Amino acid sequence: MNFESITELQRALAGQNYFAERSLATSIYLALRLKRPLLLEGEAGVGKTEIAKVLASLLDTELIRLQCYEGLDASHAVYEWNYTRQMMHIRLNESRGTSSDETEAELFGPKFLLKRPLLQAIDAERTRAPVLLIDELDRSDDEFEAYLLEVLSDYQITVPEIGTICAKHIPVVILTSNRTREVHDALKRRCLYHWIDYPSFDKELSIVRAKVPGASEQLSRQVTRFVQEVRREELYKIPGIAESLDWVTALVALDQTSLDPSVVDETLGVILKYQDDVQKIKGGAARAILDRSAGL
């Protein structure tokens, strides 16, 4: 699917219940048109990962996700050899009396290669470009980031035993970062960039209405206002949009149509994940926030 304008893309995203501001839609549009990676930064739970999922749906293509973590290496991100299958092949050839030279030549061929996300994304056998999500890049090591820069520069990977594999269709690349550390400038220069902030009240309410249609209007507005107010507090972990949706969903499951102090205190663990944060909001602070959001 090709988008003729930013407005068309923005409407398509809204059709998937993703409400993007014009600036974000512009960044996505340019990433698609220029075939450049898009680096999205922002706090956890503001919808960075969701963009890749929605794009894969809109483009009717596969979503390939690489979840980053400390110590991530090539065997998990790029490729590795299927050692179990190789050993079985060796034993089978031994039983057949096949020469060791023939066996060795077969062992390091494509059928024994396990393709991990980066290699899957540039597989020359693909008939259309996938969406490659490199999630939480800031959790990976500097060494992996340097390797990733090389891959995203040429969209090719060299497997010594096989040769260089080049992408026939350049993947749509979305990188996300929660900014627990700074991503290196060299990689940022390779990408388009956009910061996703917490949404306004109206935008978040639209998201809640779209994602949890079974919630009453009063409950949706109260939860949205409550979470918006909680974000003003000095907390260890500020709740994101994902927590708002989880809370509304949980409250609907409890047959709640509005918020009251007791149900807030009982369910704060849905939006706050640290005990110190729960204790800070529970009780008087929660009642004060509810009073401020009454009638909205």
N, C-alpha and C positions, 0 to 999 in steps of 0.2 A: 504494500500500500504506500503510495506516494502522497505527501501532503503538499498542496499547492501554496499554502500560506500559513503563517503563524496562527491566524484565527481559526483556520480549519483544524490544525493540530490541537489547539486549545479546546475546541468543541469536541474533538474525538476523545481527548483525555477526560473531559467532563462526562462523556457518554459511558466511560468506564468508571465513573464515580471518583475520578482524580481531578481535583479542582486546583489547577495551576495558575499562578499569576502570569501576566503577560511576559515578565522578565524571564521566568523559568521556562515558559513555553518557547520563548525566543532561543534560549540556550539549547533546548532539546532539538528544535527545528534546525539550528545551525549544525549541531552535531550530526544530524542525519544527512543534511545536504553536503556538508564538507567532509563527511566520513572521518570525523575526529572523535577521540575519546572525550567523555564528559565526566569531569570530577565534581561530585556533589559533596559538600561539607555541611555540617549542621549537627545539632544535638541528636541523641538517640531518640527514635520514635517520631520524627517529623515527616517521614514519608520518602526517604531517599531510596531505600530498597524497593519500595512499591513502584517507583517509576520504571524500573527495569521490567518488572512483572507486567505492568500495563502496556509498555511498549511491545513486549513479546506477543501479547494478545492482539494489539492493534496491527502489528506487522504479520501476524499469523505465522510466527516462526518459533524456533526452540529457544528457551531460556537456559543458558549454561551458567551456573553459579559457582564461583570460587570464594569460599569463606576463608578469609585470612586469619592467621593467628601467629603468635610468636613461635619461631622455629620452622615455619612453613618452608619446604624445600621443593626442588624440582620433581622429586618422585611423587609428590602429592599434587603439585600444581601443573606439571607439564607431561611427564610420562614416566613409566617404569616398565621393566620386563616382567612377564608372567613366569616367575621362576618355577612355580608348581607345574605349569604346563610344559615348561622346558625340560624339567626333570623326567616327566612322564614320556616326553618325546625321545629323550636320550635312551631310556630303558627300552622303549619300543624298538628303536633302531638297533640297539645292541642285540635284542632277540632276533632281529632280522639279518644281522650281520652287516649292516650298513657301515661304510667307512667313517672314521671320525671327522675327516675333512668335510664330507657331505653333511654330516650331522651339524657341525659347527656353522656351516653356511646357512642352514635352515633355521637354526636356533634364534638368530638375530634378524629375523624378517618381520614384515608387518603383522603376520598372524599371531606373533607372540608379544606384540607391543600393546601395552595397556595405556590408552590415551586418557590423560587427565584434562581438566577444564581448558587450559590454555591451548593444548594441542587439538582438542575437540573443536574449539572455536575457529581454528584456521585450517581445518581438514579440507584438503583440496577436493574431496569427493562430495562436498556439500553442494546442493543445488540452489540454496539461498542463504543469505547471511543470517546467522543467529544473533541473539542478544547475549553478550557476555557481561555478566555482573561480577565485578571484583569487589566483594563486600568487606567493609571495615579494613581498608588498606592500612590504616594507621596502626593496626595490631601486628602487622608483619615486621620483619627485620629489614635493615638497610640493604642487605645483600639481595634479598628478594626484590625489593623496590628497584634496585639497579638492573636486575635481570629483566624485570617487567618493562622498564624503559626501552630496553633493546628489542623486546618482542613487539611492543606497540609502535616502534619506529618503522619496522619493515614488515610486520605481520608474517614473519617466517621463523621457523625453529629448526635448528640442525640437530639431527639424531646421528651421531657419528657412524653407527653401524648401517644406517640406511641412506642418509643424505639430508638435504635441506627440503623441508616441507613448507610450501608457500600457500597462502590463502588465495583461493580463487574468488571468493566473495568476502570482502572485508567486514568483519563483524561489527555490530553496533555495540560499543563498549561503554559501560557505565561503571565508574569507580565511586565508591562511597567512603567517607571518613567521618568519624565522630570527633576528630581533632584531639585525640588523647596525646598525639605528638604531631609535629609538623611534617607534612609530606615534602620531600625534597623539591627544590625549585626546578631542577631539570625535568622531573616528571610533570610538574604543574605546567611547564612551558609546552609540553607535548599535548596537553589537554585544554579543552574549553572548561570554564570554571563557573560554578554557581553555588552560592550559600543559601541554604533553606532554613528559614527562621520558623519559630513557632507561629501558628496562624492567628489571624485576628479572630475576634469573637464570631463575627458573621461567617467567616470562612469555615471555622471549626464546627459551627452549628450546621452548616450545609453538609459537611462531611458526616457528622453524626446522623443527620436525617437520612442521608443516602445509604449509609452503611448499616444502620440499625432502624429500619423502617417501622419495626414493631413497637418502638418506644413512643410514649405519649409526648406531645409537644412540650408540655410543662417539664417533664423529666429531662428531655433533651436540652432544653434551655437552662435548667438548673445545673445539670452536670457540666455543661460547657462553661457556664459562668463560674462555677465552683473551681474547676480545673484552671481556668484563666486566672482566678484570684490566687490559687495555690502557687502558681508560677512566680508570683511576686514575692513569695517568702524565700528566706535563705535556707534552702534545703540541700542535702547531700546529693539527691537525685531528683531533678525536676521531672514531673510526668509529661510524656509526649502525647501526640494524637492517639497513638496505639493504646495508651492507658485509658484515655477518654472513652474510646470505643469498647475496650474491655469492661470498663465500669458500667457503661450503659447496658451492655449485653448482660452482664451479671445482674443488674438491677431488674431488667425485664424478666430474667429467669426467676427472680424472687417475687414477681408479680407486683413490682413497685411502679406507681405512676407519678410519684413525686419524691423529693428528698425530704427527710426529716433528720434531726440530730442523732437519733438512735441508729438509723440505718446507715448514716454516714460513718459513725464510729465503728460499726460492725463490719463495714466493707472497705475501709481505707486501705487495707492491704492489697486491694486490686490496683490502686494507682500509685501507692507509695511502697517502695521495696526495702526501706531501711527503718529499723525500729525507732531510731532517733527522730526521723521525719514523721513517723506515725504519731509519736508522743507529742511532737510540737504542734500538730494540727488537730489532734483528737480533743474533743471536749469544747472548751471555750472558743478556741480559734475557729473550729468548724462551725459552731453556732453563729459566730460573728459573720463568717463568710456567707452562710445561708441567709442571714438577715439582709446582707447587702444584695444578694441575688434574688430576693423575694419579689415576685411579680414581674420578673424579666422574661 
